Amino acid sequence: MAATNFKTENNTFRKLIGNGLTYRIPRFQRDYSWTSEEWEDLWMDILDTLKANGEPAHYIGYLVLQSADDKTFDVIDGQQRLTTISIIVLAVLKNIQRLIDAGNDADANRQRLNQIRQTYVGYLDPVTLVARPKLTLNRNNNNYFQNYLVPLGHLPQGGFHASEHLLRKAFDWFDRQVAAYLKASSGDEGKRLAQLTEDISDRLFFTVITVTDELNAYKVFETLNARGVRLSATDLLKNYLFSVLDRGGETDHELRNLEDRWENIVGRLQSENFPDFLRVHWNSRRAFARQADLFKTIRARINTREAVFQLLRDMEEDLDTYLALSSPEASDWAQDDKQLAGVLKTFRVRQPFPLLLAAKRQFDAADFTGLLRSTVVISMRFNVIGAYSTAEQERTYNAVAERIATKEITQLGAALSAMRGVYPDDAAFRSAFADKVIRTTDARNNRVVRFILCALEKRLSNQDYSFTSDAFNIEHVLPQNAPDGWGGFSNDDAEAMTYRLGNMTLLQTGTNRNIGTAVYADKRETYRQSGFAITQKLANDHADWTPEHIATRQNWMANQATAIWRIAQLS
């Protein structure tokens, strides 16, 4: 990002809003949503700075602004904090107004009220009481804010949005807190209220990031999110799409329709999942776009009213498929499809999602199931066992998705042929499996090993066990917490061998617990009596348990796995 398009600095609330500049919440930014929990946190932080030995300042966090002229700023992120602090100032003004109405040093307090208002709130026309505000809220909140809160008049309660009720409740809550603060201390009340405002404006500070356009704002979101600061790129994209309609002079009916449908999509996904869904959806229909380039790509392609509504329709079409892949247990898919999607979830593999969205739209049911099963096989070979880099795999899946979307590929066979490059061949898979170490102390890895062992058991006994069952556990023949010298293993051998796949098998939960760290000779008889064929075979094939026996058994497992997770067309 060019330096001229981006700047950052730390600013107090006084420097931010007390300098003649104006701020506005974009028309379609989310509504005010803070409640008493956030109000109380902020107020306690403020009070902490006012104590005799309190903190000299309180950091409020990031404030992301967009401006083309450095005079008027759109608040891209931070509107809840900025709005709430402004409400606190209004609550102070309300308390000063009460002093004036009671004839308490009325002239001096009137001067204080006017000065604070002009510095932090904006000019109020004395005849019309119409505000020329420093802060303008969004389309659902601004009328209530300017017409009722800013003039400090009667606050009506009926016929308003839920967010407008929150604005009123926030004002009432801070009004009471300011009054209580005033009552708890002594001295000239007007001066103390004015000093409270000064202290708040000087002791609350932000890290202010200012950008010149939506694209730079999106890059800021990406950068901050990568550093663990959760911001809403979802809201930024929403604002852009609404701005496309707004600048085209479209009707309020269309704007409301867009907002309702957008909120339905985001609500079903939950906001934190929307950026991932958007990228999966986009790449299931078009050329591959990296996450970092997605907003730029969308902005270039979606720039008309027709394109905005087409994007909405396309997202709505893909939403159910994405949700079924992300949360298969809640979907209405056929049982086979749910189980296959559940395996992908267990693997934590999402690279095939764009491909599967495209196939769900174009393939018949049998070919879609076949493709879903094939992505599980490839994921086992490529991601779980092979642990190859996923960048090229993702591009391959997306290239096939694009060809399905354009109907260049219409059947499973052609799709599989196009995916050959991400299918490790039998020799490579067998070799990788024979050496694989999976530490089952990780919950995901534990589920993966259970899945593998259950698949091997089914091949031996034709018994289909659910790898999520609580009835059995993974048995580590060389125990995870083996005492020194267990079975003649050196400490180095034990460290290297414990989590080899060849050292693991299935055992009923109670039995597994009972044999604990017993020596192999004692464990062997328990294994022979196990209900699992894979565990019986281990006992029958291995009279002793050494690094060589572990390697031999894992080679056998690798041969079985190569036959289980195999796509005949590609092998």
N, C-alpha and C positions, 0 to 999 in steps of 0.2 A: 504494500500500500504506500503510495507516494506520501512523503511527509506533508505536502501541501494539502492533502485530503484528510489529514488525521492529526489531532493534537490532544494532549492529555495534561491535566494540571489538577492540583488539589485546591478546592475552593470552599470557603465557609458559606453558609447560607446567606450572610450579609453580602459578600462579594458576588454571589451568584445572582441574587434577586434584588438587591438594593442598589443597582447601578444603572437603572434606566432601560435594561433589556427586558424582553418579553418572552414568555414560554407558553407553549400550547401542547396539550395532549392531542395527538392525531385523532381525527374525527372518528375513526373506527378502531382506535386502541381499546383494550379491555376496560370495563367499567371499574369504578372504585370498589375494592373488595376487602379492605382491612377491617378487622373486627376488634373487639375489646382486648383480645390476647396481644395483638400487635400494638394497639394503642398503649396498653399498660407497659409493655416492654420499652417502647420509645420514651414514655414519660419517666419511667424509673431511670433510664439512662440519662435523661436530662437532669433529673434531680441529683443524680450522682455527681454531675459536673458542678452543681451549685453548692455542694457541701464545702465546709471550710478546708478540709484536706482532701477534697475529691479530685477526680481526674480533671485536668485543665481543658480537655477537649474530648469529644466523642465522634468516632468515625462512623459515618452513615452507610458507606459502601460506594459502589459504582453508580454513576449517572451518565447515561449515554444520550447524547444530544445530536441532532442533525440541523445544520444551518448552512445556507448559501451566502449569507451576508454578515454573519456575526452580530446580528441585531435581534432577529427573531429565531427562536430555537424550537424545534419539535422534540418532545421528550420521548425517546425511543424506549428507554428503560429507566425506571426510577420514579414513575409517576405516583405510585402509592405513597412513597416517602415524601415527595415534594408536595403532594396534595395535603397530606396529614400535617406537615409542618405549617403549611399555610392556614390550615384549620386551627392549629394551636394559636397562631397570631391573631386570628379572628376571635378566638375565645378570650384572649387577653383584652382585645378591643371591647368586647361585650362587657367585661368587668369594669373597664374604664368608663364606658357609657353609663353604667349603673351609678358610678361615683358622680358623674355629671348630673344625672337625673335627680340624685339625692342632694344636689347643691354642695357637694364636697369638693372645695377648691375647683369650682366648675371651669373658670377661665383657663387655668393651667392644665387641667386634665383634657379640656377640649383641644388645646394646642398639642398635647401629647398624642391624643387620638388621631388628629389630622396628620401629624408628622409620621407616626407609625404606619398609618394607612397608606400614605403616599409612598413611603419607602418600601414597604413589603407587600402591599396588596394592590395598589393602583389608585388612580384618581377616581373619585366619586363625584359626579355632577351634583351640586347642592340643590338644584331645582328638581331634576327628574329622578335623582338617586340612581341613575344608570351608571354602571361601572365601566371604566376604561382599564381593564385588568392587566396585571403583570402575568397572571397565570390563567389560561383558558383550558377548561376540561373538555372531555370528549362530547360527542353529540347527545349521549344519554344523560350526562351529568352536568353539563355547563349551565343550562338554564336554571336549575335549582341552586347551583353554586353562586351564580352572579345575581340572581333575582331575590334570593332569600338569605343565604349565608352572608354574603359580602355586605349588604345594607344593615345587617344586625337587627332585622325586624322579626315579625312573627314567622314561625317555621311551620307551615301547613304539613299535615301528615297523611292526607288521603289522596289516592289516585296517582301515585308516583312509582317509579321503578324501584326494585329492591335496593339497587345501588344508591339511589337518592335517599332512601331511608337510612342507609349506612352513613351517608354524609351528614344527615341530620343527627343521627345518634353519636357520631364522632364529635360533632360540635358540642352537643349537650354533655358528653362525657368529659371533654377537655375543659368546658366551661366550669363544671363542678370541680375538676382538679385544680384549676387556676384559683377558684374561689377558696378552696381548702388551703392552698399554698399561701394565699394572702392572709387568711385567718390565723395561720400558724406562726406568723412573724409579726413584728411590730414596726412602727415607723410610718412615714407618709405613704399612704396606700397607692396613690398615683405614681409616685416615684418608684416604688417597688415593682409595680406592674410594668412600667417602662423599662426598668433595669432587667426584669425577667425577659422581656423581648430582646433586649440587647445581648444578654448572656446567651440566649438560645441561638441568635443569629451569628454570634462570634464563636461559639463552642461546638456547633455541629458542622462537620465538614465532609465533603464528598471527594472522591476521585472522579473528575469530570472528563469524559472522553467525547470530543466533538468531531463529527465527520461531515462530509459535504453531501452525501447522497445515500440512497438505500443500499447500494452495493457495498460501500465502505462500512455502513452500519452492520450489514450481514457478516462481513469479515471480522468486525469487532466481536460479534456474538461467537463466531467460530473460535477465535483466539481465546476469549475469556472462558468459554466452555471447556476448551482443551486444558485450561489451568484450574478447572474445578469450580468455576463461578457459573452457576446455572442461570442463564438468561433465556428469554423466550424468542428464539428465531421464528417460532410459529407465529407469534403476534406480528413480527416484522413482515413476514410474507403475507399474512392476512391484510395488514395495512396497505401493502403494495397492491394487492388484487382489488381491494376496495377503491384505492385511489385511481385505478384504471377506469372503473365505472364512474367514479365521482367526477373526474375531469372530462368525461364524455357527456356529462349533463344528463345521466340516466335518472329514471324516476325513483322515488323513495320505495315504491313497491319492489322494484328489482333489487335495490340495495338490501331491503329487509329479507327478500328471498335468499339472496346470497348469504347474508349473515346467519339466517336460520339453518341453512344447509351446512354451512361451514361449522357452526357450533355443534351440529349433530355429528359430523365426522370427527371433530376433535373430542367431543364428549365420549364417543364410543371408543376412541383410541386411548384417551387420556393424553394430556398435552405433551408429556415428555416423550411419547412414542411417535408423535406426528412427524418430526423430521425424518425418522427412519422410514416410516410408511411412505412419505412423499418421494423419497429417493427410490425405494423399491418400485413404487408405482411408475415413476417417471422412466426408470431404466427398463421396465417391462414393455415399454411401448416405443422407445426411441433409442438413439445412439447412447452409449455409456457416458454418464456424467459422474465425476467424483463429487463427494459431499462438499468439498471446498468450492467447487464450481457450480453447484446446483442452483443457487439463487441467481447468479449471473445468467445461467442458461435459461432459467424460467423467465427472467425479466426480458430476455431477448425474444423469446417465443410467445409469451403470453402478454400481449400489449393491446388487445382489442376486447370489446365487450363479448364478442362471440367466443374468443379464445378463453376468456375467464370462465364462462359458463360451460364450455366444452371440457375444461380441466375439472370442473366440479363434477360433471356427469361421469367422466372417466374415473375419478377417485371414488365416487359412490359405487361404480361397477366393481372396482377391485377391493373394496373395503372388506367384504365378507371373507374373501379368500385370504387376505393378509391376516385377519383376525383368527381364522381357522388354523393358519400355519403358526401363528404366535401362541395361541392358546387352544390347541386341538381338543383338549378335554371338554371344552364348552361348545364345540361346533356341532353342527348337524350333519357332518360328513358321514359317509359309510364307514363301518368299523375298520376296515383295512386301511383306508386313507387316514383315519384318525390315528391309528397305531403308527403308521409310517411317519406322519407329521410329528408325532410324539417322540419318535427316535431322533429326528433332526433337532428337536428341542433339547433332548438329552445330550446330544453331541454339541449343542450350542453352535450349530452351523446355520448361517443365514444367507450365505452366498447364493444358494439356488433360488431364493425367493422371487426375484424378478422373472426368472425363467418359468417358475411354477405359476405365477400370476398370468403370464402370457399364455401358457398351456391351458390353464383353467378356462380362459376365454375362448380358445380356438379348438382344442382337442375334444374328442368324445371321451366318455367316462373311462373306458378301458385304457385308452392311450394315456390319459392323465394319470391314472393309477400306476401304469407302467413307468411313466417318467418319474413319478414321485418315488417309486421303489428304486429306480436307477440312481436317483440323487442320493438315496440312503447308502447304496453300495459305493458310489463314488466318494461320498463323505467318509465312509469307513476306510477306504483305501487311501484317499488323498489327505484328508484332514486329521482323522483320529490316529491312524497308524503311521501314515507317511509323514504327517506334519510338515507338508510342503508350504511354500509361500502362497498365500491366497490371492495375491493381486492378479496374477494371470488367470487363475481359475475364475475370479469374479468377472473379468473381461470376457472370457469364453462363454460363461453362462449368459451374460448380457447380450453378446453377439447373437447367440442362438435365440434368445428372447425376442430380439428385434426382428429376426427372420421369421419367427412364428407370428409376431404382431402384424407383419406386412404380408403374411400368408405365403411367403416363399417356402416355408416348412409347414406342412399340414398334418404330418403323421409322426408317430413315435420313432420309427426306424430312422428317418432322416435326421431327427433331432439327436439321436444317439450317435450317429456317424459324425455329426458336427461337434460332439463333445469328446471325441476320442483323445484329444490332447490333454484332458484332465483326468483320464482314467489310467492310473498306474497299472502296468501289465502284471501278469501273474508272478513272474520272477521277482520283480521289484517289490510287490506286495508281500510275497512269501518271505523274502529276505528281511524286510522291515519288521514284519510281524514276529519273526524268530528272535529279533533282538529287542523287542519293545519292552520298555519299563513304564508302568503307569502307577503313580503314587496314589493309593486309595485313601489317603488321609484327606484329600480334597473331595468334597461331596459330589461334584460333577464327575470326577474320575471314578469314584466308587460306583456310581450308576452305570458308567460306560463299561467297567469291568464286569459288573453283574449282567449287563446286556450281552456281552461277548460270551461269558460262561454259559448263560441260558441258551444261547444259540448253538453252542457246541454240544450242550446236553441234548437239545432237540435232535441234532444230527445223529447222536448215538442211540438215544432211547425213543425218539419220536414223541417225547413228552414235552408239552408246551408250557413252560413256567413263565409267569410274569416277572420280569426283572425288578419290578417295584415292590414285590411281595415282602412282607415282614417275617414270613415263615422260615426264611433261610438267610444266611450271611455269606460273605466271602471268607473262606478259610485260607489263611497264609500258612502253608506247611512249615516253612521256616518262619517262626512267629515274628510279628512286627516288633515285639519287645522281648526278643530272645535273650536269655541270659548269656553271658560271655562263654564262648566255647561250645554253644549249643550244636550238637551233632558234628563237632569237629570243624565247624565253620570259623574262620578267622573273622575278626571284626570287620576287616575290609571286604571279605566275601559276603558277610551278612548284610553290610550296607549296600553292596552292589546287587544282591540277589533277592532281597525280600520282596521287592515290587516288580520282579519279572513276572510276566503273565504265566510262565511255566510253574511258578511257585504258588499259584492261586487256584482254588477250586471252590465248589459249593458244598455247604453243610447246613443241616437244620440249625436253627438259632440256638436252642438250648444245648445241643451237642457241641456246637462250636465253642460255646462259653465254657463247657465242662472240661474240655481237653486242654484249653489254654496254651501253655508253653511246654507241654509234655514232649518227650523225645519222640522221634519218628517211629520207633518200634512200637511204642504204646499207641500212637495216633493211627498207625496202619490198620489195626484191627477195627477201630472205629470207622475208618474210611471204607473197609470191606462191607460193613453192615449198613452203610449209608443208603438212602433211597435214590441217590443220584448216580447214574451210570458213569458220568465223567469222573466222579470221586472213587467209585469202585475200580474203574480202570487204572487210576493212578496207583492204588494199593496193589493191584494185581501185577502191574507192569514194573514196579520199582520196589525192590527188596530193601533198598537203602535210599538215603536222600542226600545228595551231594551236588555241587555246582554242575557236574557233568549230567546228572539225572535231570536237573532243572532244564538244562539246555536241550536235552533229548526230548523231554516232554513238550517244551515250547516249540521245537521243530515239528512235532506231530500236530500240535495245535495250529501251527501256521499252515500246514497242508490242508487241514479241515477248513480253516477260515478262508483259504483261497477258493475252495469249492463252494462255500456258503455265500460269500459276498463276491459274486461274479456276474458279469453281464456277458452272456454268450456271444452276442454280436460283436463285442469289443475285445474278447479274449482270444 
